[in-house]
């Protein structure tokens, strides 16, 4: 409409000329003026729509956290409700934990049994040490007797049989000492390595049992708001990711700007650029007074590829005909004023109007001025959104 009004001056001039001459206002007399009007209007349409692209495919994306239990069992307590705010560490729900508690008691009992076993092994080592000491004392006594018997045999005062008996007793005592030392080494290994390994395994079993018991208390890992709570007391908690017990909408990350995702036509990529000024009008912000209805922003970055061209390995060959539905150029938009971010509702659908101001010279100024037409059109679109949303144009109201 604005474009037709701005380019209608050839028709108005021709109309004034015909009126001044007193000639009839016919199609033949107006053909040149109408044709010129059409050319100018088309040119202005092309300039405005090409250099100032607009898209309705724009949203305010946000993250969600699916809450899934890490163990299964009936739910015994639900500590939250839909719409409730939670903080990190807050209890969400509990699962029946008798099996986990029994496993923990069993692991703790195994540790107590190991304590008794360690005490017994210590006693066995003391007994083995006492046996070694006793046999060593006997061996020293027998060695002294053997030395005396050898000296007496050299003097001819002792028989060879008594000497042989003494040597046999010393050898037997040495064999007993070797056996006792081996038993002592075994006892020390049992106390120093075997019991230690068993203790570490028992402690690990206790930690595992405590972890499994902790899984019966499902807590929040983020600050946010609970929604889509699907649990009820007695219902079984599932560990399936595709069937969460509830969903948490996390709070926005501090010091991280809210980014609006806008999908422009691929043809617009030639005029889109980083830091390009835009205006964002989201439906939840539309109001009759136009307060905080349209926010200034800029394009911060672009997605480096068009999503529809993505290829993933599967059993089917690529069919180019499937690309008939063209994808869009994804642009990420940040608001100029951070205080406006609080006015933006997560998940809102928006209209994004971009304005070219990177062309210098006379024609750059002309193209820049034409952006006023799109700015006015954006405000009319907001008004149309209000009319539609209020039910004056249908919409199910």
FENVENMO-V602647 format. One record per residue. RES is the residue in one small letter. PHI is phi in radians with two decimals (* if undefined). BURIAL is 1 if it has 16 or more other ideal C-beta (glycine too) atoms within 10 Angstrom, else 0. D_LAST is the distance of its C-alpha to the last C-alpha in whole Angstrom. Layout:
RES|PHI|BURIAL|D_LAST, RES|PHI|BURIAL|D_LAST
This chain:
x|*|0|29, x|-1.08|0|31, x|-1.10|1|34, x|-1.15|0|34, x|-1.18|0|35, x|-1.20|0|37, x|-1.80|1|39, x|-1.50|1|40, x|-1.09|0|43, x|-1.07|1|45, x|-1.19|1|44, x|-1.16|0|44, x|-1.12|0|47, x|-1.11|1|48, x|-1.08|0|47, x|-1.14|0|49, x|-1.11|0|52, x|-1.13|1|52, x|-1.16|0|51, x|-1.17|0|54, x|-1.43|0|56, x|1.39|0|55, x|-1.51|0|54, x|-1.29|0|51, x|-1.55|0|48, x|-2.04|0|48, x|-1.09|0|46, x|-1.11|0|50, x|-1.24|0|50, x|-1.77|1|47, x|-1.09|0|47, x|-1.16|0|48, x|-1.12|1|46, x|-1.15|0|43, x|-1.10|0|44, x|-1.09|1|45, x|-1.05|1|42, x|-1.10|0|40, x|-1.11|0|42, x|-1.11|1|42, x|-1.13|1|38, x|-1.10|0|38, x|-1.09|0|40, x|-1.17|1|38, x|-0.99|0|35, x|-1.09|0|37, x|-1.09|1|38, x|-1.14|1|35, x|-1.32|0|33, x|-1.41|0|36, x|-1.46|1|37, x|-2.23|1|34, x|-1.21|1|32, x|-2.31|1|28, x|-2.49|1|26, x|-1.70|0|22, x|-1.50|0|24, x|-2.52|1|24, x|-2.44|0|24, x|-1.80|1|25, x|-1.26|0|27, x|-2.62|0|28, x|-1.66|0|31, x|-2.31|1|30, x|-2.06|0|33, x|-1.45|0|33, x|-1.63|1|35, x|-2.22|1|38, x|-1.22|1|41, x|-1.67|0|44, x|-2.56|1|45, x|-1.80|0|44, x|2.58|1|44, x|-1.21|0|42, x|-1.41|1|41, x|-1.85|0|42, x|-2.69|0|40, x|-2.09|1|37, x|-1.72|1|37, x|-2.31|1|34, x|-2.44|0|30, x|-1.06|0|27, x|1.50|0|26, x|-1.41|0|30, x|-1.47|0|32, x|-2.28|1|35, x|-2.06|0|38, x|-1.05|0|41, x|1.63|0|43, x|-1.18|0|40, x|-1.25|0|41, x|-1.76|1|38, x|-2.82|1|39, x|-2.05|1|42, x|-2.02|1|44, x|-0.94|1|47, x|-2.13|1|50, x|-1.09|0|53, x|-1.14|0|54, x|-1.19|1|54, x|-1.17|0|56, x|-1.11|0|58, x|-1.12|1|59, x|-1.18|1|59, x|-1.08|0|62, x|-1.12|0|63, x|-1.15|1|64, x|-1.19|0|65, x|-1.13|0|67, x|-1.06|0|69, x|-1.18|1|69, x|-1.14|0|71, x|-1.08|0|73, x|-1.16|1|74, x|-1.07|0|75, x|-1.14|0|78, x|-1.12|0|79, x|-1.16|1|79, x|-1.10|0|81, x|-1.14|0|83, x|-1.13|1|84, x|-1.12|0|85, x|-1.12|0|88, x|-1.07|1|88, x|-1.18|1|89, x|-1.13|0|91, x|-1.11|0|93, x|-1.12|1|94, x|-1.16|1|95, x|-1.11|0|97, x|-1.10|1|99, x|-1.09|1|99, x|-1.08|0|101, x|-1.11|0|103, x|-1.19|1|104, x|-1.10|0|105, x|-1.11|0|107, x|-1.10|1|109, x|-1.15|1|109, x|-1.11|0|111, x|-1.13|0|113, x|-1.20|1|114, x|-1.14|0|114, x|-1.14|0|117, x|-1.12|0|119, x|-1.17|1|119, x|-1.13|0|120, x|-1.14|0|123, x|-1.13|1|124, x|-1.15|0|124, x|-1.17|0|126, x|-1.17|0|128, x|-1.19|1|128, x|-1.17|0|130, x|-1.49|0|133, x|1.42|0|133, x|-1.72|0|132, x|-2.32|1|129, x|-1.45|0|129, x|-1.17|0|126, x|-1.14|0|125, x|-1.15|0|124, x|-1.10|1|123, x|-1.13|0|120, x|-1.10|0|119, x|-1.16|1|118, x|-1.08|0|116, x|-1.13|0|114, x|-1.14|1|113, x|-1.12|1|112, x|-1.09|0|110, x|-1.12|0|108, x|-1.15|1|107, x|-1.15|0|106, x|-1.13|0|104, x|-1.11|1|103, x|-1.15|1|102, x|-1.06|0|100, x|-1.14|0|98, x|-1.16|1|97, x|-1.11|1|96, x|-1.10|0|94, x|-1.15|1|92, x|-1.17|1|92, x|-1.06|0|90, x|-1.09|0|88, x|-1.15|1|87, x|-1.17|1|86, x|-1.13|0|84, x|-1.09|1|82, x|-1.30|1|82, x|-1.42|0|81, x|-2.10|0|79, x|-1.10|1|78, x|-1.14|1|77, x|-1.10|0|75, x|-1.12|0|73, x|-1.13|1|72, x|-1.16|0|71, x|-1.07|0|69, x|-1.14|0|67, x|-1.17|1|67, x|-1.14|0|65, x|-1.13|0|63, x|-1.14|1|62, x|-1.18|1|61, x|-1.08|0|59, x|-1.10|0|57, x|-1.15|1|57, x|-1.16|0|55, x|-1.10|0|53, x|-1.09|1|52, x|-1.18|1|51, x|-1.13|0|49, x|-1.12|1|47, x|-1.34|1|46, x|-1.91|0|44, x|-1.58|1|41, x|-2.09|0|41, x|-1.42|1|39, x|-1.78|0|40, x|-2.43|0|38, x|-1.55|0|36, x|3.10|1|32, x|-2.14|0|29, x|-1.40|1|29, x|-2.58|0|26, x|0.93|0|26, x|-1.22|1|29, x|-1.94|0|29, x|-1.62|1|33, x|-2.54|0|34, x|-1.03|0|37, x|1.59|0|40, x|-1.28|0|38, x|-1.31|0|40, x|-1.41|1|39, x|-1.95|0|39, x|-1.75|0|41, x|-1.38|0|39, x|-1.14|0|37, x|-1.41|0|34, x|-2.34|0|33, x|-1.22|1|33, x|-1.27|1|33, x|-2.88|1|31, x|-2.19|1|30, x|-1.98|1|31, x|-1.61|1|29, x|-1.19|1|32, x|-1.16|0|32, x|-1.12|1|33, x|-1.29|0|36, x|-1.16|0|38, x|1.10|0|40, x|-2.08|0|38, x|-1.16|0|36, x|-1.31|1|32, x|-1.92|1|32, x|-1.72|1|29, x|-1.72|1|29, x|-2.22|1|28, x|-1.87|1|29, x|-1.66|1|31, x|-1.05|0|32, x|-1.06|0|36, x|-1.09|0|37, x|-1.29|1|36, x|-1.06|0|38, x|-1.23|0|41, x|-1.88|1|40, x|-1.44|1|38, x|-2.70|0|41, x|-1.08|0|41, x|1.18|0|40, x|-1.19|1|38, x|-1.22|1|36, x|-2.45|1|32, x|-2.14|1|29, x|-2.07|1|26, x|-2.17|1|23, x|-1.72|1|20, x|-1.02|1|16, x|-1.12|1|17, x|-1.63|1|19, x|-1.19|1|17, x|-2.62|0|18, x|-1.11|0|18, x|-1.44|0|22, x|1.03|0|22, x|-1.50|0|24, x|0.91|0|25, x|-1.63|1|22, x|-2.28|1|25, x|-2.04|1|28, x|-1.35|0|31, x|-2.70|1|33, x|-2.61|0|35, x|-1.41|1|36, x|-1.58|0|38, x|-2.92|0|39, x|-2.22|0|38, x|-1.23|0|38, x|-1.29|0|41, x|-2.62|0|40, x|-1.58|1|37, x|-1.08|0|36, x|-1.19|0|36, x|-1.56|0|39, x|-1.18|0|40, x|-2.10|0|42, x|-2.08|0|43, x|-1.13|0|46, x|-2.68|0|45, x|-1.45|0|47, x|-1.91|0|45, x|-1.31|0|47, x|-1.25|0|45, x|-1.99|0|43, x|-1.13|0|42, x|-1.10|0|40, x|-1.20|0|37, x|-1.53|0|37, x|-1.09|0|36, x|-1.45|0|32, x|-1.22|0|33, x|-1.44|1|33, x|-2.04|1|32, x|-1.48|1|34, x|-1.47|1|33, x|-2.02|1|34, x|-1.86|0|34, x|-2.03|1|33, x|-2.04|1|34, x|-1.30|1|33, x|-1.19|0|35, x|-1.94|0|35, x|-0.99|0|35, x|-1.16|0|33, x|-1.32|1|30, x|-1.09|0|30, x|-1.16|0|29, x|-1.47|0|26, x|-1.54|1|25, x|-1.57|0|22, x|-1.03|0|24, x|1.48|0|22, x|-1.21|1|20, x|-1.53|0|19, x|-2.32|1|21, x|-1.89|1|23, x|-2.05|1|26, x|-1.99|1|28, x|-1.75|1|32, x|-2.27|1|35, x|-1.45|1|39, x|-2.43|1|41, x|-1.75|0|44, x|-1.71|0|46, x|-1.73|0|49, x|1.59|0|50, x|-1.07|0|49, x|-1.16|0|47, x|-1.11|0|45, x|-1.15|0|45, x|-1.08|0|43, x|-1.12|1|41, x|-1.11|1|40, x|-1.12|0|39, x|-1.12|1|37, x|-1.12|1|35, x|-1.05|0|34, x|-1.08|1|32, x|-1.19|1|30, x|-1.12|0|29, x|-1.14|0|28, x|-1.11|1|26, x|-1.08|1|24, x|-1.22|1|23, x|-1.17|0|21, x|-1.12|1|20, x|-1.09|1|19, x|-1.08|0|17, x|-1.11|0|15, x|-1.10|1|14, x|-1.12|1|13, x|-1.08|0|11, x|-1.15|0|9, x|-1.14|0|8, x|-1.40|0|7, x|1.62|0|5, x|-1.27|0|8, x|-2.06|0|9, x|1.62|0|6, x|1.53|0|6, x|1.54|0|4, x|-1.47|0|0
